[in-house]
C-alpha cells in the first residue's frame, strides 16, 4: 500500500494543485481584506484630518496663552505670529517648561521701535479715539522711546480708561445694551461695578466679539490685573494703583511694554467695532 501510494503521481499532483489553489485563494482573500482595511483607514483619516488639525491648532493657541500668562505679558494678540512660534518652540526645547527670563527677553526684543510705531499709527488711523487722547498717547510713546519710563507709564495707565470709553462710545453709535442686559453681563462675570464704569463698558465691548480664548484671556487680564483693587504690583502695572499713587515701580521698560500691549488690545477692539459699524450701516441701507 505504501509503495503504491508513493508511486501515484496523479494523486500527488492533485494534492499539490489543491494546496496551491487554497494558498492562492487565502492570499487573494487576505490581500482583499488588507486593501479594504487600508481604504477604510485612508477614508477615516481623510474625514478626521480636519478635526485633528483643528485640535492641534487649538492646543497650540491654548499653550501660547498659558505661556503668556506664565511670563506676565499680555501678548494675546500675537497668537498666530512668529512670536508665538518662538515661545512654543522654546517651551518644548526646555522640557515643556517656561524659561521665564529668556522668554521675556524674546518678547522685549520682538517689540522693537518699529512695532511700537505700528501700534501708534493704528491708534491714529482707526478714527475711534479722541484726537486729544491720541496726541497724549503719542507724547507717551515719545517719552518711552527716550527711556523716560515714569512719565510714559503714568500717561498710558491714565489713558487706558479713556480708550475704553472711546471704543464704547463708538459702539453705542450703532448698538446699545439695555440696563437689564448691562447688569446681567456684570453679574455673569461676577464683577462689582457700576453700569457706567470702564469695567462694565469693556465687558459689553468684548461681549460683542466672537467668543474665543483670545478675548477671554484679554478680558481676564484687564479685570484681574489692570483694574484690580487687589495689590499685584510686583510684576504688573495696575491702572488704579498707578493713578492713586500706590504703585511706584512702573518706571521700567518692562512695565511700559505691558501697558502698551494693553493699549494694543484696545486698538484691536477699536478696529473690530469700526468694522461692525460699517457692516451695520450696509445692512441699514
Steps between C-alpha positions, in 0.01 A plus 500: 500500500775737593696443182187523294403831658844651456510403137171666416598824322142598423403510865805703594430744219140541609603563860757758393252675274239509775757632746621765258145600416412527868814703566429732207140538614606582858762747374247662271247528781764644736609754239139599454447536873820705539394721210160553660668585833742741330215668315298521820783666694578734210137610485480525880816711517377722218180562693672555835803694376324839521398418856856397591635821345244710687585331830870550435444869425284541810766334714771731364288808567414384851866426570603845376242666728632305797856605414388864475345481847805324641748763380268788590450674164152554342617394154169332415470683167815314382332160509575409137828682449872434490520597867258222595703246302825607669357476850334163438821358348702623797244350739535159335878521484498567875316176586157665483587769750521878480843657518350829616808717470587384150139522385461849643811611312352357178180700560696821564715446191196424285327829588760731354450866413343413163236286671416775750473750215259262326276499810513880516410528131206270556377715788525804273335345195212300646303824547336382820710662771467861613757708303621669820553156654690384194735797539559414865574137413741613229684712757511196727651287223766765441584500871518119490740511206717748693497253792305744718304210640335665802306772311416269210355227725302757701347632179425155358332382821287813512389481135404131497166583662441775245577266212235259629248784519583608144443148364180469703374832366565379146310178570202698630464673163356178357427269796396550862444257783198558723551564871373151572747349253787703646424375849469142378844524339650640820342220703610234251863603540462539877607864502413763757484817293265774385315477169698797361843390626793413273469137608135485396573670168788264424281201582237620255757563225651154533158335520444630146802300378508137399555285806852359491795447730678818387225729625441295813868539592507868408194569713642307794820706480311827518263388775747308716808720456460839332181602683541276802481653848714215631864596519701301246761761418823301504473379141209696355406864451158559653301797378331582831817457703702726267235771474440501877870517578530158663723340235846648449693228316357568155796705373650213299493395137328174595213670683454747215486226238232317697287816495566554128388141433176576687450802274562271203215277620272804515618602154397158364158546663474844340566355154241229559234743624566725203455203263177402678376857456577492128320167460199631695478805273498276192215293643301816581534616140 
